[in-house]
Amino acid sequence: MKYGARNKVSARVTSVKTGDVMSLVKFDVTGPARMASVLTAESVQEMGLKEGDQVQLIIKAIHVLPVKD
């Protein structure tokens, strides 16, 4: 799959909080930093994101797009 972004980092999902419409997914990334992404609850369910999953974070502008291979 191709993405319209050039920046990506490996990360591990550390928590998933799901509401009625949106979900907050937090990640540990390589190095002394953490990142978070807000995405729809439907997207979290479709991707099957859960704590401990290894993902790629695609960074474009202000958006952090988690990609699970």
PQR file of N, CA, C, O and H, with PARSE charges and radii, in Angstrom:
ATOM      1  N   MET A   1       0.842  -1.177   0.000 -0.4000 1.5000
ATOM      2  CA  MET A   1       0.000   0.000   0.000 -0.0000 2.0000
ATOM      3  C   MET A   1       0.887   1.239   0.000  0.5500 1.7000
ATOM      4  O   MET A   1       1.875   1.291   0.733 -0.5500 1.4000
ATOM      5  N   LYS A   2       0.554   2.216  -0.794 -0.4000 1.5000
ATOM      6  CA  LYS A   2       1.310   3.474  -0.866 -0.0000 2.0000
ATOM      7  C   LYS A   2       0.616   4.533  -0.013  0.5500 1.7000
ATOM      8  O   LYS A   2      -0.608   4.543   0.116 -0.5500 1.4000
ATOM      9  H   LYS A   2      -0.248   2.174  -1.389  0.4000 1.0000
ATOM     10  N   TYR A   3       1.418   5.418   0.563 -0.4000 1.5000
ATOM     11  CA  TYR A   3       0.900   6.497   1.406 -0.0000 2.0000
ATOM     12  C   TYR A   3       1.427   7.821   0.870  0.5500 1.7000
ATOM     13  O   TYR A   3       2.512   7.879   0.293 -0.5500 1.4000
ATOM     14  H   TYR A   3       2.413   5.409   0.458  0.4000 1.0000
ATOM     15  N   GLY A   4       0.652   8.879   1.066 -0.4000 1.5000
ATOM     16  CA  GLY A   4       1.077  10.198   0.626 -0.0000 2.0000
ATOM     17  C   GLY A   4       1.886  10.903   1.691  0.5500 1.7000
ATOM     18  O   GLY A   4       1.725  12.104   1.906 -0.5500 1.4000
ATOM     19  H   GLY A   4      -0.230   8.831   1.534  0.4000 1.0000
ATOM     20  N   ALA A   5       2.765  10.155   2.365 -0.4000 1.5000
ATOM     21  CA  ALA A   5       3.599  10.731   3.418 -0.0000 2.0000
ATOM     22  C   ALA A   5       4.962  10.052   3.366  0.5500 1.7000
ATOM     23  O   ALA A   5       5.069   8.893   2.965 -0.5500 1.4000
ATOM     24  H   ALA A   5       2.896   9.180   2.190  0.4000 1.0000
ATOM     25  N   ARG A   6       5.988  10.764   3.765 -0.4000 1.5000
ATOM     26  CA  ARG A   6       7.339  10.213   3.698 -0.0000 2.0000
ATOM     27  C   ARG A   6       7.891   9.827   5.059  0.5500 1.7000
ATOM     28  O   ARG A   6       8.869   9.083   5.131 -0.5500 1.4000
ATOM     29  H   ARG A   6       5.901  11.706   4.090  0.4000 1.0000
ATOM     30  N   ASN A   7       7.300  10.305   6.127 -0.4000 1.5000
ATOM     31  CA  ASN A   7       7.818  10.057   7.463 -0.0000 2.0000
ATOM     32  C   ASN A   7       7.065   8.924   8.125  0.5500 1.7000
ATOM     33  O   ASN A   7       5.835   8.925   8.163 -0.5500 1.4000
ATOM     34  H   ASN A   7       6.505  10.910   6.068  0.4000 1.0000
ATOM     35  N   LYS A   8       7.806   7.950   8.651 -0.4000 1.5000
ATOM     36  CA  LYS A   8       7.161   6.880   9.390 -0.0000 2.0000
ATOM     37  C   LYS A   8       8.102   6.361  10.461  0.5500 1.7000
ATOM     38  O   LYS A   8       9.321   6.392  10.293 -0.5500 1.4000
ATOM     39  H   LYS A   8       8.806   7.950   8.620  0.4000 1.0000
ATOM     40  N   VAL A   9       7.541   5.889  11.553 -0.4000 1.5000
ATOM     41  CA  VAL A   9       8.304   5.321  12.652 -0.0000 2.0000
ATOM     42  C   VAL A   9       7.594   4.057  13.127  0.5500 1.7000
ATOM     43  O   VAL A   9       6.378   3.925  12.994 -0.5500 1.4000
ATOM     44  H   VAL A   9       6.551   5.864  11.689  0.4000 1.0000
ATOM     45  N   SER A  10       8.372   3.135  13.681 -0.4000 1.5000
ATOM     46  CA  SER A  10       7.780   1.939  14.278 -0.0000 2.0000
ATOM     47  C   SER A  10       7.286   2.285  15.668  0.5500 1.7000
ATOM     48  O   SER A  10       7.883   3.107  16.364 -0.5500 1.4000
ATOM     49  H   SER A  10       9.360   3.242  13.789  0.4000 1.0000
ATOM     50  N   ALA A  11       6.201   1.660  16.064 -0.4000 1.5000
ATOM     51  CA  ALA A  11       5.608   1.959  17.365 -0.0000 2.0000
ATOM     52  C   ALA A  11       4.844   0.750  17.882  0.5500 1.7000
ATOM     53  O   ALA A  11       4.495  -0.157  17.126 -0.5500 1.4000
ATOM     54  H   ALA A  11       5.716   0.993  15.499  0.4000 1.0000
ATOM     55  N   ARG A  12       4.587   0.757  19.208 -0.4000 1.5000
ATOM     56  CA  ARG A  12       3.778  -0.275  19.838 -0.0000 2.0000
ATOM     57  C   ARG A  12       2.576   0.402  20.482  0.5500 1.7000
ATOM     58  O   ARG A  12       2.722   1.422  21.156 -0.5500 1.4000
ATOM     59  H   ARG A  12       4.871   1.493  19.823  0.4000 1.0000
ATOM     60  N   VAL A  13       1.388  -0.163  20.278 -0.4000 1.5000
ATOM     61  CA  VAL A  13       0.168   0.384  20.875 -0.0000 2.0000
ATOM     62  C   VAL A  13       0.234   0.157  22.381  0.5500 1.7000
ATOM     63  O   VAL A  13       0.435  -0.968  22.837 -0.5500 1.4000
ATOM     64  H   VAL A  13       1.269  -0.991  19.731  0.4000 1.0000
ATOM     65  N   THR A  14       0.063   1.240  23.157 -0.4000 1.5000
ATOM     66  CA  THR A  14       0.097   1.114  24.616 -0.0000 2.0000
ATOM     67  C   THR A  14      -1.280   1.218  25.252  0.5500 1.7000
ATOM     68  O   THR A  14      -1.492   0.702  26.350 -0.5500 1.4000
ATOM     69  H   THR A  14      -0.100   2.155  22.787  0.4000 1.0000
ATOM     70  N   SER A  15      -2.220   1.876  24.581 -0.4000 1.5000
ATOM     71  CA  SER A  15      -3.586   1.917  25.108 -0.0000 2.0000
ATOM     72  C   SER A  15      -4.564   2.301  24.010  0.5500 1.7000
ATOM     73  O   SER A  15      -4.220   2.994  23.052 -0.5500 1.4000
ATOM     74  H   SER A  15      -2.048   2.295  23.689  0.4000 1.0000
ATOM     75  N   VAL A  16      -5.800   1.829  24.181 -0.4000 1.5000
ATOM     76  CA  VAL A  16      -6.886   2.157  23.254 -0.0000 2.0000
ATOM     77  C   VAL A  16      -8.095   2.531  24.097  0.5500 1.7000
ATOM     78  O   VAL A  16      -8.578   1.719  24.886 -0.5500 1.4000
ATOM     79  H   VAL A  16      -6.079   1.266  24.959  0.4000 1.0000
ATOM     80  N   LYS A  17      -8.584   3.752  23.937 -0.4000 1.5000
ATOM     81  CA  LYS A  17      -9.809   4.211  24.608 -0.0000 2.0000
ATOM     82  C   LYS A  17     -10.833   4.495  23.530  0.5500 1.7000
ATOM     83  O   LYS A  17     -10.636   5.388  22.706 -0.5500 1.4000
ATOM     84  H   LYS A  17      -8.191   4.412  23.296  0.4000 1.0000
ATOM     85  N   THR A  18     -11.926   3.744  23.525 -0.4000 1.5000
ATOM     86  CA  THR A  18     -12.928   3.864  22.476 -0.0000 2.0000
ATOM     87  C   THR A  18     -14.211   4.463  23.025  0.5500 1.7000
ATOM     88  O   THR A  18     -14.751   4.003  24.031 -0.5500 1.4000
ATOM     89  H   THR A  18     -12.085   3.019  24.195  0.4000 1.0000
ATOM     90  N   GLY A  19     -14.696   5.514  22.335 -0.4000 1.5000
ATOM     91  CA  GLY A  19     -15.977   6.120  22.654 -0.0000 2.0000
ATOM     92  C   GLY A  19     -17.001   5.677  21.627  0.5500 1.7000
ATOM     93  O   GLY A  19     -16.771   4.713  20.896 -0.5500 1.4000
ATOM     94  H   GLY A  19     -14.258   5.888  21.518  0.4000 1.0000
ATOM     95  N   ASP A  20     -18.128   6.366  21.564 -0.4000 1.5000
ATOM     96  CA  ASP A  20     -19.178   6.019  20.610 -0.0000 2.0000
ATOM     97  C   ASP A  20     -18.748   6.260  19.169  0.5500 1.7000
ATOM     98  O   ASP A  20     -19.093   5.485  18.277 -0.5500 1.4000
ATOM     99  H   ASP A  20     -18.315   7.149  22.158  0.4000 1.0000
ATOM    100  N   VAL A  21     -17.995   7.335  18.940 -0.4000 1.5000
ATOM    101  CA  VAL A  21     -17.629   7.709  17.576 -0.0000 2.0000
ATOM    102  C   VAL A  21     -16.121   7.713  17.355  0.5500 1.7000
ATOM    103  O   VAL A  21     -15.660   7.278  16.300 -0.5500 1.4000
ATOM    104  H   VAL A  21     -17.715   7.965  19.665  0.4000 1.0000
ATOM    105  N   MET A  22     -15.344   8.192  18.319 -0.4000 1.5000
ATOM    106  CA  MET A  22     -13.893   8.329  18.153 -0.0000 2.0000
ATOM    107  C   MET A  22     -13.151   7.453  19.147  0.5500 1.7000
ATOM    108  O   MET A  22     -13.690   7.081  20.190 -0.5500 1.4000
ATOM    109  H   MET A  22     -15.719   8.546  19.177  0.4000 1.0000
ATOM    110  N   SER A  23     -11.892   7.126  18.808 -0.4000 1.5000
ATOM    111  CA  SER A  23     -11.006   6.373  19.688 -0.0000 2.0000
ATOM    112  C   SER A  23      -9.697   7.129  19.828  0.5500 1.7000
ATOM    113  O   SER A  23      -9.249   7.778  18.883 -0.5500 1.4000
ATOM    114  H   SER A  23     -11.454   7.428  17.962  0.4000 1.0000
ATOM    115  N   LEU A  24      -9.070   7.048  21.019 -0.4000 1.5000
ATOM    116  CA  LEU A  24      -7.744   7.595  21.257 -0.0000 2.0000
ATOM    117  C   LEU A  24      -6.802   6.416  21.409  0.5500 1.7000
ATOM    118  O   LEU A  24      -6.971   5.589  22.306 -0.5500 1.4000
ATOM    119  H   LEU A  24      -9.434   6.521  21.787  0.4000 1.0000
ATOM    120  N   VAL A  25      -5.808   6.337  20.531 -0.4000 1.5000
ATOM    121  CA  VAL A  25      -4.828   5.254  20.555 -0.0000 2.0000
ATOM    122  C   VAL A  25      -3.470   5.861  20.874  0.5500 1.7000
ATOM    123  O   VAL A  25      -3.021   6.775  20.182 -0.5500 1.4000
ATOM    124  H   VAL A  25      -5.671   7.008  19.802  0.4000 1.0000
ATOM    125  N   LYS A  26      -2.805   5.355  21.926 -0.4000 1.5000
ATOM    126  CA  LYS A  26      -1.485   5.858  22.308 -0.0000 2.0000
ATOM    127  C   LYS A  26      -0.425   4.829  21.942  0.5500 1.7000
ATOM    128  O   LYS A  26      -0.682   3.625  21.936 -0.5500 1.4000
ATOM    129  H   LYS A  26      -3.169   4.612  22.488  0.4000 1.0000
ATOM    130  N   PHE A  27       0.791   5.334  21.633 -0.4000 1.5000
ATOM    131  CA  PHE A  27       1.875   4.497  21.132 -0.0000 2.0000
ATOM    132  C   PHE A  27       3.177   4.791  21.863  0.5500 1.7000
ATOM    133  O   PHE A  27       3.400   5.919  22.300 -0.5500 1.4000
ATOM    134  H   PHE A  27       0.999   6.312  21.638  0.4000 1.0000
ATOM    135  N   ASP A  28       4.040   3.784  22.000 -0.4000 1.5000
ATOM    136  CA  ASP A  28       5.445   3.968  22.360 -0.0000 2.0000
ATOM    137  C   ASP A  28       6.221   3.922  21.062  0.5500 1.7000
ATOM    138  O   ASP A  28       6.027   3.014  20.253 -0.5500 1.4000
ATOM    139  H   ASP A  28       3.859   2.867  21.644  0.4000 1.0000
ATOM    140  N   VAL A  29       7.099   4.889  20.852 -0.4000 1.5000
ATOM    141  CA  VAL A  29       7.915   4.918  19.640 -0.0000 2.0000
ATOM    142  C   VAL A  29       9.375   4.766  20.024  0.5500 1.7000
ATOM    143  O   VAL A  29       9.741   4.969  21.182 -0.5500 1.4000
ATOM    144  H   VAL A  29       7.257   5.626  21.509  0.4000 1.0000
ATOM    145  N   THR A  30      10.214   4.407  19.051 -0.4000 1.5000
ATOM    146  CA  THR A  30      11.645   4.289  19.301 -0.0000 2.0000
ATOM    147  C   THR A  30      12.172   5.640  19.750  0.5500 1.7000
ATOM    148  O   THR A  30      11.885   6.663  19.128 -0.5500 1.4000
ATOM    149  H   THR A  30       9.916   4.242  18.111  0.4000 1.0000
ATOM    150  N   GLY A  31      12.935   5.645  20.816 -0.4000 1.5000
ATOM    151  CA  GLY A  31      13.465   6.898  21.349 -0.0000 2.0000
ATOM    152  C   GLY A  31      12.669   7.350  22.557  0.5500 1.7000
ATOM    153  O   GLY A  31      11.720   6.681  22.966 -0.5500 1.4000
ATOM    154  H   GLY A  31      13.168   4.814  21.322  0.4000 1.0000
ATOM    155  N   PRO A  32      13.044   8.465  23.120 -0.5600 1.5000
ATOM    156  CA  PRO A  32      12.407   8.934  24.356  0.2800 2.0000
ATOM    157  C   PRO A  32      11.131   9.738  24.101  0.5500 1.7000
ATOM    158  O   PRO A  32      10.954  10.807  24.686 -0.5500 1.4000
ATOM    159  N   ALA A  33      10.258   9.251  23.254 -0.4000 1.5000
ATOM    160  CA  ALA A  33       9.043  10.004  22.926 -0.0000 2.0000
ATOM    161  C   ALA A  33       7.851   9.070  22.851  0.5500 1.7000
ATOM    162  O   ALA A  33       8.004   7.861  22.675 -0.5500 1.4000
ATOM    163  H   ALA A  33      10.402   8.382  22.779  0.4000 1.0000
ATOM    164  N   ARG A  34       6.666   9.640  22.985 -0.4000 1.5000
ATOM    165  CA  ARG A  34       5.415   8.920  22.783 -0.0000 2.0000
ATOM    166  C   ARG A  34       4.564   9.723  21.824  0.5500 1.7000
ATOM    167  O   ARG A  34       4.705  10.941  21.719 -0.5500 1.4000
ATOM    168  H   ARG A  34       6.542  10.622  23.127  0.4000 1.0000
ATOM    169  N   MET A  35       3.678   9.031  21.126 -0.4000 1.5000
ATOM    170  CA  MET A  35       2.779   9.703  20.195 -0.0000 2.0000
ATOM    171  C   MET A  35       1.369   9.180  20.441  0.5500 1.7000
ATOM    172  O   MET A  35       1.178   8.134  21.061 -0.5500 1.4000
ATOM    173  H   MET A  35       3.563   8.042  21.212  0.4000 1.0000
ATOM    174  N   ALA A  36       0.386   9.930  19.944 -0.4000 1.5000
ATOM    175  CA  ALA A  36      -1.007   9.510  20.044 -0.0000 2.0000
ATOM    176  C   ALA A  36      -1.726   9.873  18.760  0.5500 1.7000
ATOM    177  O   ALA A  36      -1.306  10.767  18.026 -0.5500 1.4000
ATOM    178  H   ALA A  36       0.541  10.780  19.441  0.4000 1.0000
ATOM    179  N   SER A  37      -2.813   9.169  18.502 -0.4000 1.5000
ATOM    180  CA  SER A  37      -3.621   9.424  17.319 -0.0000 2.0000
ATOM    181  C   SER A  37      -5.091   9.326  17.702  0.5500 1.7000
ATOM    182  O   SER A  37      -5.486   8.436  18.454 -0.5500 1.4000
ATOM    183  H   SER A  37      -3.154   8.443  19.099  0.4000 1.0000
ATOM    184  N   VAL A  38      -5.889  10.235  17.185 -0.4000 1.5000
ATOM    185  CA  VAL A  38      -7.340  10.165  17.374 -0.0000 2.0000
ATOM    186  C   VAL A  38      -7.933   9.728  16.048  0.5500 1.7000
ATOM    187  O   VAL A  38      -7.733  10.383  15.024 -0.5500 1.4000
ATOM    188  H   VAL A  38      -5.568  10.958  16.574  0.4000 1.0000
ATOM    189  N   LEU A  39      -8.669   8.614  16.066 -0.4000 1.5000
ATOM    190  CA  LEU A  39      -9.295   8.111  14.862 -0.0000 2.0000
ATOM    191  C   LEU A  39     -10.669   7.567  15.205  0.5500 1.7000
ATOM    192  O   LEU A  39     -10.999   7.401  16.379 -0.5500 1.4000
ATOM    193  H   LEU A  39      -8.831   8.082  16.898  0.4000 1.0000
ATOM    194  N   THR A  40     -11.470   7.291  14.190 -0.4000 1.5000
ATOM    195  CA  THR A  40     -12.829   6.833  14.453 -0.0000 2.0000
ATOM    196  C   THR A  40     -12.800   5.469  15.127  0.5500 1.7000
ATOM    197  O   THR A  40     -11.886   4.672  14.916 -0.5500 1.4000
ATOM    198  H   THR A  40     -11.202   7.427  13.236  0.4000 1.0000
ATOM    199  N   ALA A  41     -13.824   5.217  15.946 -0.4000 1.5000
ATOM    200  CA  ALA A  41     -13.961   3.918  16.604 -0.0000 2.0000
ATOM    201  C   ALA A  41     -14.083   2.817  15.556  0.5500 1.7000
ATOM    202  O   ALA A  41     -13.579   1.713  15.758 -0.5500 1.4000
ATOM    203  H   ALA A  41     -14.566   5.865  16.117  0.4000 1.0000
ATOM    204  N   GLU A  42     -14.739   3.104  14.454 -0.4000 1.5000
ATOM    205  CA  GLU A  42     -14.890   2.133  13.364 -0.0000 2.0000
ATOM    206  C   GLU A  42     -13.526   1.742  12.790  0.5500 1.7000
ATOM    207  O   GLU A  42     -13.291   0.568  12.504 -0.5500 1.4000
ATOM    208  H   GLU A  42     -15.149   4.001  14.290  0.4000 1.0000
ATOM    209  N   SER A  43     -12.634   2.709  12.619 -0.4000 1.5000
ATOM    210  CA  SER A  43     -11.298   2.419  12.100 -0.0000 2.0000
ATOM    211  C   SER A  43     -10.522   1.518  13.052  0.5500 1.7000
ATOM    212  O   SER A  43      -9.854   0.581  12.616 -0.5500 1.4000
ATOM    213  H   SER A  43     -12.825   3.663  12.851  0.4000 1.0000
ATOM    214  N   VAL A  44     -10.608   1.800  14.363 -0.4000 1.5000
ATOM    215  CA  VAL A  44      -9.924   0.977  15.363 -0.0000 2.0000
ATOM    216  C   VAL A  44     -10.442  -0.458  15.297  0.5500 1.7000
ATOM    217  O   VAL A  44      -9.658  -1.405  15.354 -0.5500 1.4000
ATOM    218  H   VAL A  44     -11.151   2.562  14.717  0.4000 1.0000
ATOM    219  N   GLN A  45     -11.755  -0.622  15.179 -0.4000 1.5000
ATOM    220  CA  GLN A  45     -12.345  -1.956  15.102 -0.0000 2.0000
ATOM    221  C   GLN A  45     -11.934  -2.663  13.824  0.5500 1.7000
ATOM    222  O   GLN A  45     -11.581  -3.842  13.859 -0.5500 1.4000
ATOM    223  H   GLN A  45     -12.393   0.147  15.133  0.4000 1.0000
ATOM    224  N   GLU A  46     -11.973  -1.964  12.695 -0.4000 1.5000
ATOM    225  CA  GLU A  46     -11.605  -2.567  11.409 -0.0000 2.0000
ATOM    226  C   GLU A  46     -10.144  -3.012  11.387  0.5500 1.7000
ATOM    227  O   GLU A  46      -9.817  -4.050  10.811 -0.5500 1.4000
ATOM    228  H   GLU A  46     -12.260  -1.007  12.666  0.4000 1.0000
ATOM    229  N   MET A  47      -9.260  -2.220  12.018 -0.4000 1.5000
ATOM    230  CA  MET A  47      -7.843  -2.571  12.066 -0.0000 2.0000
ATOM    231  C   MET A  47      -7.544  -3.603  13.147  0.5500 1.7000
ATOM    232  O   MET A  47      -6.486  -4.230  13.136 -0.5500 1.4000
ATOM    233  H   MET A  47      -9.525  -1.376  12.485  0.4000 1.0000
ATOM    234  N   GLY A  48      -8.467  -3.776  14.071 -0.4000 1.5000
ATOM    235  CA  GLY A  48      -8.240  -4.707  15.178 -0.0000 2.0000
ATOM    236  C   GLY A  48      -7.120  -4.254  16.100  0.5500 1.7000
ATOM    237  O   GLY A  48      -6.370  -5.083  16.617 -0.5500 1.4000
ATOM    238  H   GLY A  48      -9.327  -3.266  14.080  0.4000 1.0000
ATOM    239  N   LEU A  49      -6.995  -2.929  16.316 -0.4000 1.5000
ATOM    240  CA  LEU A  49      -5.921  -2.404  17.163 -0.0000 2.0000
ATOM    241  C   LEU A  49      -6.159  -2.761  18.622  0.5500 1.7000
ATOM    242  O   LEU A  49      -7.264  -2.622  19.146 -0.5500 1.4000
ATOM    243  H   LEU A  49      -7.604  -2.256  15.896  0.4000 1.0000
ATOM    244  N   LYS A  50      -5.093  -3.223  19.261 -0.4000 1.5000
ATOM    245  CA  LYS A  50      -5.163  -3.521  20.691 -0.0000 2.0000
ATOM    246  C   LYS A  50      -3.797  -3.274  21.314  0.5500 1.7000
ATOM    247  O   LYS A  50      -2.792  -3.211  20.606 -0.5500 1.4000
ATOM    248  H   LYS A  50      -4.195  -3.335  18.836  0.4000 1.0000
ATOM    249  N   GLU A  51      -3.755  -3.135  22.634 -0.4000 1.5000
ATOM    250  CA  GLU A  51      -2.497  -2.891  23.328 -0.0000 2.0000
ATOM    251  C   GLU A  51      -1.491  -3.974  22.978  0.5500 1.7000
ATOM    252  O   GLU A  51      -1.825  -5.158  22.932 -0.5500 1.4000
ATOM    253  H   GLU A  51      -4.572  -3.186  23.209  0.4000 1.0000
ATOM    254  N   GLY A  52      -0.258  -3.555  22.733 -0.4000 1.5000
ATOM    255  CA  GLY A  52       0.819  -4.476  22.424 -0.0000 2.0000
ATOM    256  C   GLY A  52       1.048  -4.692  20.938  0.5500 1.7000
ATOM    257  O   GLY A  52       2.076  -5.251  20.556 -0.5500 1.4000
ATOM    258  H   GLY A  52       0.013  -2.594  22.771  0.4000 1.0000
ATOM    259  N   ASP A  53       0.106  -4.259  20.076 -0.4000 1.5000
ATOM    260  CA  ASP A  53       0.272  -4.410  18.626 -0.0000 2.0000
ATOM    261  C   ASP A  53       1.459  -3.587  18.138  0.5500 1.7000
ATOM    262  O   ASP A  53       1.699  -2.480  18.619 -0.5500 1.4000
ATOM    263  H   ASP A  53      -0.729  -3.805  20.387  0.4000 1.0000
ATOM    264  N   GLN A  54       2.196  -4.138  17.182 -0.4000 1.5000
ATOM    265  CA  GLN A  54       3.280  -3.408  16.519 -0.0000 2.0000
ATOM    266  C   GLN A  54       2.700  -2.762  15.263  0.5500 1.7000
ATOM    267  O   GLN A  54       2.066  -3.445  14.458 -0.5500 1.4000
ATOM    268  H   GLN A  54       2.001  -5.038  16.792  0.4000 1.0000
ATOM    269  N   VAL A  55       2.906  -1.462  15.084 -0.4000 1.5000
ATOM    270  CA  VAL A  55       2.361  -0.734  13.943 -0.0000 2.0000
ATOM    271  C   VAL A  55       3.420   0.209  13.380  0.5500 1.7000
ATOM    272  O   VAL A  55       4.440   0.460  14.022 -0.5500 1.4000
ATOM    273  H   VAL A  55       3.420  -0.908  15.738  0.4000 1.0000
ATOM    274  N   GLN A  56       3.179   0.721  12.197 -0.4000 1.5000
ATOM    275  CA  GLN A  56       3.958   1.813  11.618 -0.0000 2.0000
ATOM    276  C   GLN A  56       3.116   3.072  11.785  0.5500 1.7000
ATOM    277  O   GLN A  56       1.907   3.039  11.556 -0.5500 1.4000
ATOM    278  H   GLN A  56       2.351   0.517  11.675  0.4000 1.0000
ATOM    279  N   LEU A  57       3.734   4.175  12.180 -0.4000 1.5000
ATOM    280  CA  LEU A  57       3.035   5.450  12.262 -0.0000 2.0000
ATOM    281  C   LEU A  57       3.456   6.282  11.059  0.5500 1.7000
ATOM    282  O   LEU A  57       4.632   6.606  10.896 -0.5500 1.4000
ATOM    283  H   LEU A  57       4.716   4.201  12.366  0.4000 1.0000
ATOM    284  N   ILE A  58       2.495   6.622  10.228 -0.4000 1.5000
ATOM    285  CA  ILE A  58       2.739   7.452   9.059 -0.0000 2.0000
ATOM    286  C   ILE A  58       2.402   8.886   9.456  0.5500 1.7000
ATOM    287  O   ILE A  58       1.269   9.178   9.838 -0.5500 1.4000
ATOM    288  H   ILE A  58       1.539   6.360  10.360  0.4000 1.0000
ATOM    289  N   ILE A  59       3.375   9.766   9.366 -0.4000 1.5000
ATOM    290  CA  ILE A  59       3.193  11.136   9.841 -0.0000 2.0000
ATOM    291  C   ILE A  59       3.100  12.069   8.649  0.5500 1.7000
ATOM    292  O   ILE A  59       4.015  12.145   7.829 -0.5500 1.4000
ATOM    293  H   ILE A  59       4.295   9.528   9.055  0.4000 1.0000
ATOM    294  N   LYS A  60       1.980  12.780   8.562 -0.4000 1.5000
ATOM    295  CA  LYS A  60       1.749  13.731   7.480 -0.0000 2.0000
ATOM    296  C   LYS A  60       1.064  14.960   8.080  0.5500 1.7000
ATOM    297  O   LYS A  60      -0.023  14.854   8.647 -0.5500 1.4000
ATOM    298  H   LYS A  60       1.237  12.719   9.228  0.4000 1.0000
ATOM    299  N   ALA A  61       1.689  16.101   7.956 -0.4000 1.5000
ATOM    300  CA  ALA A  61       1.166  17.356   8.524 -0.0000 2.0000
ATOM    301  C   ALA A  61       0.885  17.137  10.002  0.5500 1.7000
ATOM    302  O   ALA A  61       1.795  16.757  10.740 -0.5500 1.4000
ATOM    303  H   ALA A  61       2.572  16.188   7.495  0.4000 1.0000
ATOM    304  N   ILE A  62      -0.328  17.359  10.455 -0.4000 1.5000
ATOM    305  CA  ILE A  62      -0.658  17.192  11.866 -0.0000 2.0000
ATOM    306  C   ILE A  62      -1.257  15.827  12.158  0.5500 1.7000
ATOM    307  O   ILE A  62      -1.636  15.555  13.297 -0.5500 1.4000
ATOM    308  H   ILE A  62      -1.067  17.667   9.856  0.4000 1.0000
ATOM    309  N   HIS A  63      -1.351  14.969  11.161 -0.4000 1.5000
ATOM    310  CA  HIS A  63      -2.011  13.677  11.331 -0.0000 2.0000
ATOM    311  C   HIS A  63      -1.009  12.559  11.584  0.5500 1.7000
ATOM    312  O   HIS A  63       0.045  12.508  10.950 -0.5500 1.4000
ATOM    313  H   HIS A  63      -1.044  15.190  10.236  0.4000 1.0000
ATOM    314  N   VAL A  64      -1.337  11.665  12.508 -0.4000 1.5000
ATOM    315  CA  VAL A  64      -0.571  10.450  12.748 -0.0000 2.0000
ATOM    316  C   VAL A  64      -1.469   9.295  12.324  0.5500 1.7000
ATOM    317  O   VAL A  64      -2.512   9.062  12.935 -0.5500 1.4000
ATOM    318  H   VAL A  64      -2.193  11.706  13.023  0.4000 1.0000
ATOM    319  N   LEU A  65      -1.070   8.567  11.273 -0.4000 1.5000
ATOM    320  CA  LEU A  65      -1.887   7.507  10.711 -0.0000 2.0000
ATOM    321  C   LEU A  65      -1.289   6.148  11.075  0.5500 1.7000
ATOM    322  O   LEU A  65      -0.243   5.787  10.535 -0.5500 1.4000
ATOM    323  H   LEU A  65      -0.223   8.756  10.776  0.4000 1.0000
ATOM    324  N   PRO A  66      -1.926   5.372  11.984 -0.5600 1.5000
ATOM    325  CA  PRO A  66      -1.397   4.053  12.308  0.2800 2.0000
ATOM    326  C   PRO A  66      -1.675   3.071  11.171  0.5500 1.7000
ATOM    327  O   PRO A  66      -2.771   3.060  10.610 -0.5500 1.4000
ATOM    328  N   VAL A  67      -0.686   2.252  10.836 -0.4000 1.5000
ATOM    329  CA  VAL A  67      -0.806   1.247   9.777 -0.0000 2.0000
ATOM    330  C   VAL A  67      -0.393  -0.089  10.367  0.5500 1.7000
ATOM    331  O   VAL A  67       0.732  -0.246  10.842 -0.5500 1.4000
ATOM    332  H   VAL A  67       0.204   2.262  11.292  0.4000 1.0000
ATOM    333  N   LYS A  68      -1.299  -1.048  10.336 -0.4000 1.5000
ATOM    334  CA  LYS A  68      -1.010  -2.386  10.855 -0.0000 2.0000
ATOM    335  C   LYS A  68      -0.886  -3.343   9.685  0.5500 1.7000
ATOM    336  O   LYS A  68      -1.859  -3.558   8.962 -0.5500 1.4000
ATOM    337  H   LYS A  68      -2.213  -0.921   9.951  0.4000 1.0000
ATOM    338  N   ASP A  69       0.319  -3.936   9.480 -0.4000 1.5000
ATOM    339  CA  ASP A  69       0.535  -4.863   8.370 -0.0000 2.0000
ATOM    340  C   ASP A  69       0.098  -6.262   8.742  0.5500 1.7000
ATOM    341  O   ASP A  69       0.206  -7.180   7.928 -0.5500 1.4000
ATOM    342  H   ASP A  69       1.109  -3.760  10.067  0.4000 1.0000
TER
END
